[in-house]
């Protein structure tokens, strides 16, 4: 029952917060595709405000989950997910605001993967821990 409440809360909160940001995205954070020196794949202007709403929903869900379902108040693996996700959010925010270079974004993504590996968050598909760590970093960069 608690998991159902968690799902319902995050679904409703996500719907409300994204609806609010979509309403304001027409006037805030609009990004023109023809930015000098920037690499953009779309031919139309798009709002650059959506990542903030997803991050707010993530933080609310994370706080709710760790408060009610975590076995310990703060465990290392949860902290690693929080730090890696926050770094990924900041990289995306910087990209929206400043058109960061692809190499800087790539290095940030690798750093997110390494943080996850160092805090014990690995994909376990191989018997070798080294291969599991490598596939985890590749997965984070690929996503």
WORA-V977080 format. One record per residue. PHI is phi in radians with two decimals (none if undefined). Layout:
phi = <PHI PHI>
This chain:
phi = <none -1.11 -1.17 -1.13 -1.08 -1.03 -1.08 -1.09 -1.07 -1.17 -1.15 -1.15 -1.09 -1.09 -1.07 -1.21 -1.22 -1.19 -1.06 -1.12 -1.23 -1.13 -1.08 -1.58 -1.20 -1.17 -2.00 -2.06 1.17 -1.31 -2.04 -1.43 -1.23 -1.72 -1.54 -1.12 1.42 -1.66 -1.88 -2.27 -1.68 -1.73 -1.66 -2.09 -1.26 -2.32 -1.20 -1.90 -2.04 -1.19 -1.08 -1.13 -1.17 -1.12 -1.19 -1.10 -1.12 -1.04 -1.10 -1.12 -1.13 -1.09 -1.12 -1.14 -1.13 -1.18 -1.28 -1.86 -2.03 -1.24 -1.30 -2.11 -0.96 -2.45 -1.92 -0.98 -1.17 -1.13 -1.08 -1.09 -1.11 -1.10 -1.17 -1.12 -1.17 -1.15 -1.11 -1.06 -1.09 -1.14 -1.11 -1.12 -1.13 -1.12 -1.13 -1.13 -1.47 -2.19 0.89 -1.13 -1.25 -0.99 -1.14 -1.16 -1.11 -1.08 -1.12 -1.13 -1.15 -1.10 -1.06 -1.06 -1.12 -1.14 -1.04 -1.08 -1.10 -1.16 -1.76 1.49 -1.77 -2.19 -1.40 -1.94 -2.09 -1.96 -1.35 -1.54 -1.12 -1.10 -1.13 -1.09 -1.18 -1.13 -1.16 -1.13 -1.13 -1.06 -1.12 -1.11 -1.14 -1.15 -1.25>
